[in-house]
């Protein structure tokens, strides 16, 4: 499994995020894509996603159903906001099972959010 982020580091955006109550009114925003590529030739179903912001877990979703076909790629558009315009880090971990019944855990790269 290969995981990349584009771009990284992520430049400061400042474009408002208006569809999230937690980001409403925050002028400090960042946008990027996470790219997960299956490289072993076995499809995976991810059922959990953990997001960290500045090394703290801020999102721990279970019961999700994200399919990644054998030798395929998924792109997850990602965004963050903060009350402070300073350097931050973010990271996503996906956990699931491949079609052979093996547990798969993929830690995405640490994303550097520039100030």
Secondary structure, 3 states (H helix, E strand, C coil): CEEEEECCCECCCCCCCCCCCCCCCCCEEEEEEEEEECCCCCCEEEEEEEEEECCEEEEEEEEEEEEECCCCEEEEEEEEEECCCCCEEEEEEEEEEECCCCEEEEECCCEEECC
